[in-house]
């Protein structure tokens, strides 16, 4: 009798759960629909925003002198950050500006200040003509702010936390990044496999930035970085060169998992709306319209490879005809020309 009651109980529990399946399916369909607004986007004019590494002492000096709206952004930033960001950008020292915790807010603010310069010099019509945006790693936050998905202030708070958390994660475990020049991505992947086999899976190294043909950044343990540098010279690989990057740690790998967890918590408490134009994700090279998905993918970005090469190739394949690199440096323009020499891209330097 007891066995029969347990069976009935199990059956009852099963029957009680069955109606949840259609509801769950309906929820998934609703989420997919909410994230499909830009599925058929047709890009013509793009704004691209730079990532960490584009900073240099002296940036934004002329910008704020010529554009009051740009100066206002730096004034707001000083209130949020608690220090004079503009002074660090203009005067340095370089060692301070280059830290992850400072360089990320600096590039974010300087890039949006460059947008204000464009608004003042070229007019609102140019900004309105932009129908897609993207940013290299950190630059994705700038792109989302430009597209109206988050306020300038909320974006800066997130970038501040992102930079500080990434710095803390890097300080907790010795790691780094190496740029591998002159090999295709399959060969670089094989190089990473060989380096990992040499140092052990617990010190693995992997491709972190798919930038453009012949230029990929790998990320992982210090031992893995050293193995890549050594094996890259081997006749089996023949990399033209390997360059150790001046970054705090192994960005876009599981070394950044602690930072991703902190960032996800902050994102959950930040107001994010559907962008007014498509913003291409670094994680999957696709635009997203559902705020919940955008939050999830921004946190995931810290531990996922940057798909910049695929992003640019997809945009060009869809008909992109004109683009602007808005912010410090000329890294993105250089990458674009490596992908398509005929591509039209204009630098608006902060």
NUPAKE-421805 format. One line per field, with one value per residue (C-alpha): x, y, z. Coordinates in Angstrom, 1 decimal. Example, Ala and Ser with C-alpha at 12.3 -4.5 7.8 and 13.67 -1.06 7.14 Angstrom:
<nodes>
xx (12.3; 13.7)
yy (-4.5; -1.1)
zz (7.8; 7.1)
</nodes>
This chain:
<nodes>
xx (0.0; 2.8; 4.6; 1.3; 1.0; 4.5; 3.8; 0.6; 2.6; 5.2; 2.6; 0.8; 4.0; 4.8; 1.3; 1.6; 4.8; 3.6; 1.8; 5.0; 6.6; 4.4; 4.8; 8.6; 8.5; 6.3; 8.8; 11.7; 9.9; 9.0; 12.7; 13.8; 11.3; 12.4; 16.0; 15.2; 14.5; 17.7; 17.8; 17.6; 19.6; 21.2; 24.2; 25.4; 27.3; 29.0; 30.6; 33.4; 34.8; 38.3; 39.2; 41.9; 45.3; 44.2; 45.0; 48.0; 49.1; 47.8; 44.6; 41.4; 43.5; 42.5; 39.0; 37.9; 39.5; 37.4; 34.2; 32.4; 30.1; 33.2; 34.4; 31.1; 31.4; 34.8; 33.3; 30.6; 33.2; 35.2; 32.1; 31.4; 35.0; 36.2; 39.3; 40.2; 40.1; 40.9; 44.1; 45.3; 44.4; 46.2; 49.2; 49.6; 51.6; 51.6; 51.9; 48.6; 46.8; 47.8; 46.4; 43.2; 41.2; 42.0; 42.4; 39.0; 37.0; 39.4; 38.8; 35.0; 34.7; 37.2; 35.3; 32.0; 33.6; 34.7; 31.1; 30.2; 33.0; 31.4; 28.0; 29.4; 31.5; 29.5; 26.0; 23.4; 22.6; 25.8; 25.1; 21.6; 23.0; 24.8; 22.7; 25.1; 27.7; 30.4; 33.2; 36.3; 35.9; 35.5; 34.3; 31.0; 29.9; 30.7; 28.7; 25.7; 25.8; 25.9; 23.0; 20.9; 20.9; 22.3; 23.0; 26.5; 26.6; 25.5; 27.9; 30.8; 29.9; 29.9; 33.2; 34.7; 33.7; 34.7; 38.2; 38.7; 37.4; 39.5; 42.6; 41.7; 41.3; 44.6; 46.4; 45.0; 46.7; 49.8; 48.7; 49.1; 48.5; 50.7; 50.0; 50.9; 51.7; 51.9; 49.8; 46.2; 43.8; 44.0; 47.8; 47.5; 45.0; 47.4; 50.2; 48.1; 47.3; 51.1; 51.9; 49.1; 50.3; 53.8; 52.7; 49.6; 45.9; 45.8; 48.0; 46.2; 46.5; 43.9; 43.0; 41.4; 41.1; 40.3; 41.3; 42.2; 44.0; 47.6; 46.9; 45.5; 46.0; 46.3; 45.7; 46.5; 49.1; 52.5; 54.0; 51.6; 52.6; 56.3; 55.6; 53.8; 56.7; 59.2; 57.2; 56.2; 59.8; 59.7; 59.8; 56.5; 54.8; 57.1; 55.2; 56.6; 56.8; 55.2; 54.7; 53.9; 51.1; 51.2; 48.0; 47.3; 46.3; 44.6; 41.6; 38.8; 39.5; 38.3; 41.0; 38.4; 35.6; 35.7; 35.3; 32.5; 30.5; 30.9; 30.0; 26.9; 25.6; 26.0; 24.5; 21.4; 20.9; 21.5; 18.8; 19.5; 17.0; 16.8; 19.4; 18.0; 20.4; 22.1; 25.2; 27.4; 28.4; 32.0; 30.9; 28.9; 29.3; 25.5; 23.3; 20.9; 17.8; 16.6; 18.0; 18.2; 20.3; 22.5; 23.3; 24.1; 26.3; 28.3; 29.2; 30.0; 32.3; 35.0; 35.6; 34.9; 37.1; 36.5; 35.0; 36.1; 37.3; 33.9; 32.1; 33.8; 33.5; 29.8; 29.2; 31.1; 29.3; 25.9; 26.8; 28.5; 29.9; 31.2; 32.6; 34.2; 36.6; 35.6; 38.0; 41.7; 44.1; 43.8; 43.8; 40.4; 41.1; 44.3; 42.4; 39.7; 42.2; 43.8; 40.3; 39.4; 41.9; 39.0; 36.9; 36.2; 36.9; 37.5; 39.3; 37.7; 40.5; 40.0)
yy (0.0; 2.4; 1.6; 2.4; 5.7; 6.6; 5.8; 7.9; 10.7; 10.5; 10.5; 13.4; 15.4; 14.6; 15.7; 18.9; 19.8; 19.1; 22.4; 24.3; 23.0; 25.0; 28.1; 27.7; 27.3; 30.4; 32.4; 31.2; 32.2; 35.6; 36.2; 35.1; 37.5; 40.4; 39.8; 39.6; 43.2; 43.7; 40.3; 41.7; 44.8; 46.4; 48.6; 51.5; 53.8; 52.7; 54.2; 52.1; 52.7; 51.7; 49.4; 49.4; 50.1; 53.1; 55.5; 57.9; 60.8; 64.1; 62.7; 64.8; 68.0; 69.7; 68.1; 69.8; 73.1; 73.2; 71.6; 72.7; 69.6; 67.4; 69.2; 68.7; 64.9; 65.0; 67.2; 64.6; 61.8; 63.6; 63.6; 59.9; 58.7; 60.9; 62.1; 64.5; 62.1; 64.8; 65.8; 62.1; 62.0; 65.2; 65.1; 61.5; 60.0; 57.2; 54.5; 55.7; 56.2; 52.7; 50.9; 48.9; 50.7; 54.2; 53.5; 52.0; 55.0; 57.3; 55.7; 55.5; 59.2; 60.4; 58.4; 59.9; 63.3; 62.8; 62.1; 65.5; 67.1; 65.5; 66.8; 70.3; 70.3; 68.1; 68.5; 66.1; 64.9; 62.9; 61.2; 60.4; 58.7; 56.1; 52.9; 50.5; 50.7; 48.4; 48.7; 46.7; 44.9; 47.9; 49.9; 47.9; 49.9; 53.1; 51.9; 51.0; 54.4; 56.1; 54.0; 55.0; 51.6; 53.1; 56.6; 58.1; 58.0; 54.4; 53.3; 55.1; 53.4; 50.0; 50.7; 51.8; 48.6; 46.6; 48.0; 47.7; 44.1; 43.1; 44.6; 42.7; 39.4; 40.0; 40.7; 37.5; 35.2; 35.7; 35.8; 37.8; 38.2; 37.9; 39.2; 36.7; 38.2; 36.5; 33.4; 32.5; 31.7; 27.9; 28.0; 30.3; 27.8; 25.0; 27.1; 27.6; 23.8; 23.0; 25.6; 24.3; 20.7; 21.8; 23.8; 21.8; 22.3; 24.2; 26.8; 26.9; 29.6; 30.4; 32.9; 35.9; 38.5; 37.5; 40.9; 40.4; 38.0; 37.6; 39.4; 37.5; 38.0; 35.0; 35.0; 32.8; 31.9; 33.5; 30.1; 29.7; 33.1; 32.2; 28.9; 30.7; 33.1; 30.2; 27.9; 30.7; 30.7; 27.0; 25.9; 24.2; 27.6; 30.3; 33.3; 36.6; 37.9; 37.6; 40.6; 40.5; 43.0; 45.6; 44.5; 43.5; 39.9; 37.3; 39.2; 37.3; 34.0; 32.2; 34.2; 37.0; 34.9; 36.8; 40.1; 38.7; 37.8; 41.2; 42.9; 40.7; 41.8; 45.4; 44.9; 43.3; 46.6; 48.9; 50.3; 49.1; 49.5; 48.4; 50.3; 52.6; 51.1; 47.7; 47.3; 44.4; 42.1; 41.0; 37.6; 36.4; 39.2; 39.7; 42.7; 42.1; 44.0; 42.3; 44.2; 41.0; 39.4; 42.5; 42.3; 38.7; 39.0; 42.0; 39.9; 36.9; 39.1; 39.2; 35.4; 35.0; 35.6; 38.9; 38.2; 41.4; 39.9; 38.2; 41.4; 43.5; 40.9; 40.5; 44.2; 44.6; 41.6; 43.1; 46.3; 48.6; 51.4; 54.1; 54.0; 56.2; 55.3; 57.6; 58.0; 57.7; 56.0; 54.4; 50.7; 49.9; 51.7; 49.6; 46.4; 47.4; 48.0; 44.6; 43.0; 45.2; 47.7; 49.5; 50.0; 53.7; 54.6; 58.1; 58.7; 61.1; 61.2; 62.2)
zz (0.0; 0.9; -2.4; -4.3; -2.5; -3.4; -7.0; -7.0; -5.3; -8.0; -10.7; -9.1; -8.9; -12.5; -13.6; -11.6; -13.4; -16.9; -17.5; -16.7; -19.9; -22.3; -20.1; -20.2; -24.0; -24.3; -22.2; -24.3; -27.5; -26.0; -25.1; -28.6; -30.2; -27.9; -29.0; -32.8; -33.5; -35.5; -37.1; -40.6; -40.1; -43.2; -42.2; -44.3; -41.8; -38.6; -35.6; -34.1; -30.6; -29.4; -26.5; -23.9; -25.3; -27.4; -24.6; -24.7; -22.5; -24.0; -25.4; -25.1; -24.6; -27.8; -27.7; -24.5; -25.5; -28.7; -27.5; -24.3; -24.4; -24.3; -21.3; -19.6; -19.9; -18.2; -15.4; -14.9; -14.9; -12.2; -10.0; -10.6; -10.4; -7.5; -9.3; -12.2; -15.2; -17.7; -15.9; -16.0; -19.7; -20.5; -18.1; -17.1; -15.6; -18.3; -15.6; -14.1; -17.3; -18.5; -15.5; -16.3; -13.7; -15.2; -18.9; -19.4; -18.0; -19.8; -23.2; -22.6; -21.7; -24.4; -27.1; -26.2; -26.0; -29.6; -30.5; -29.0; -31.2; -34.2; -33.2; -32.9; -36.0; -38.5; -37.1; -35.7; -39.2; -39.3; -36.0; -37.2; -40.3; -38.3; -38.4; -36.6; -33.9; -32.4; -30.0; -29.4; -26.0; -23.7; -26.6; -26.6; -23.6; -25.5; -28.4; -26.2; -24.6; -28.0; -29.1; -26.1; -24.4; -21.2; -19.9; -19.9; -16.1; -15.8; -18.5; -16.8; -13.5; -15.2; -16.9; -13.7; -12.0; -15.0; -15.0; -11.2; -11.2; -14.1; -12.4; -9.2; -11.0; -12.8; -9.5; -8.0; -10.6; -12.7; -16.3; -19.5; -23.2; -26.4; -29.8; -32.5; -35.9; -39.3; -38.7; -39.6; -36.8; -37.3; -36.9; -33.8; -32.3; -33.0; -31.4; -28.3; -28.1; -28.3; -25.6; -23.4; -23.8; -22.7; -19.6; -18.6; -18.8; -15.5; -17.2; -20.5; -23.1; -25.9; -28.5; -26.8; -29.6; -33.2; -34.6; -38.3; -40.6; -39.3; -36.0; -33.1; -29.4; -27.1; -23.4; -20.4; -17.8; -17.8; -18.4; -21.4; -22.7; -22.5; -24.3; -27.1; -27.5; -27.6; -29.9; -32.2; -33.5; -34.1; -37.8; -37.2; -36.7; -38.0; -36.6; -38.0; -34.4; -31.0; -28.8; -25.1; -24.5; -21.7; -20.0; -16.4; -17.1; -19.2; -20.5; -22.2; -20.5; -17.3; -15.4; -15.5; -14.0; -10.6; -12.5; -14.6; -11.5; -10.0; -13.3; -13.7; -10.3; -11.2; -14.6; -13.0; -11.1; -14.1; -16.3; -19.9; -22.7; -26.4; -28.4; -31.1; -33.6; -33.8; -31.5; -32.5; -29.6; -29.2; -28.0; -31.0; -33.6; -33.6; -32.5; -29.6; -28.7; -25.4; -22.4; -20.4; -23.1; -23.4; -19.7; -19.8; -22.8; -21.4; -18.4; -20.6; -22.7; -20.0; -20.3; -24.0; -27.1; -28.9; -32.4; -34.0; -37.3; -37.8; -36.8; -39.4; -42.1; -41.4; -41.6; -44.8; -46.2; -45.3; -47.3; -44.8; -47.0; -44.6; -41.0; -38.4; -35.7; -32.8; -29.9; -29.1; -31.5; -35.0; -34.1; -35.5; -38.8; -39.2; -38.6; -41.0; -43.8; -43.1; -43.7; -46.7; -48.2; -50.0; -46.9; -46.1; -42.5; -41.0; -37.7; -35.2; -32.7; -29.1)
</nodes>
